[in-house]
Amino acid sequence: MNRTENVRNITVRDLAALGLQDLAYLRALTFDGAEGFGIFAADGTQVAFAPTRALAELTVREHNLEPVSVH
């Protein structure tokens, strides 16, 4: 089986876990009335909130993850 076939046959569970150890998603949002950026695990679980994008990116990188924007 080649890589293309592997990707086409990926399970929903495996897709949700893809990047779990490497990525954190950042999304602008309002939390308890304050605007800022939510930090989310690759599976969509919100793990933190930061008042600025710069602080969100710093927080993610301190945990050896790569920040990725979600629009």
C-alpha positions in Angstrom: 0.0 0.0 0.0 1.4 3.4 -1.0 1.2 6.7 1.0 -1.8 7.9 -1.0 -3.8 4.8 -0.3 -2.8 5.1 3.4 -4.2 8.6 3.6 -7.4 7.7 1.8 -8.0 4.9 4.3 -7.2 6.9 7.5 -9.8 6.4 10.2 -11.6 9.3 11.9 -9.9 8.5 15.1 -6.4 8.6 13.5 -7.3 11.8 11.6 -8.2 13.5 14.9 -4.9 12.4 16.5 -2.8 13.6 13.5 -0.4 16.2 14.8 -1.5 15.8 18.4 2.1 15.7 19.6 3.3 18.5 17.2 0.7 21.2 16.6 -1.5 23.6 18.6 -4.2 25.6 16.8 -4.7 29.3 17.6 -8.1 30.9 17.1 -9.3 34.4 17.9 -12.2 34.3 20.4 -13.9 35.9 23.3 -13.6 34.1 26.7 -15.4 35.4 29.8 -15.9 38.7 28.1 -12.2 39.2 27.1 -11.0 39.0 23.5 -7.9 37.0 22.8 -6.7 33.7 21.4 -7.7 30.2 22.3 -5.1 27.5 22.2 -6.4 24.2 21.0 -4.9 20.7 20.8 -5.0 19.0 17.4 -8.1 17.1 18.5 -10.0 20.3 19.0 -9.8 20.4 22.8 -9.2 24.0 24.1 -6.3 23.9 26.5 -5.6 27.6 27.2 -6.4 31.2 26.5 -4.1 34.1 25.9 -4.9 37.8 25.7 -2.6 38.3 22.6 -1.5 36.3 19.6 2.1 36.8 20.5 1.6 35.4 24.0 -0.4 32.5 22.6 2.4 31.7 20.2 5.0 31.9 22.9 3.0 29.6 25.2 2.7 27.0 22.4 6.4 27.1 21.5 7.4 26.8 25.2 5.7 23.4 25.0 7.6 22.4 21.9 4.6 22.7 19.7 4.1 24.5 16.4 1.3 27.1 16.4 -1.1 26.9 13.4 -3.8 29.5 12.7 -7.5 28.6 12.4 -9.7 31.1 10.6 
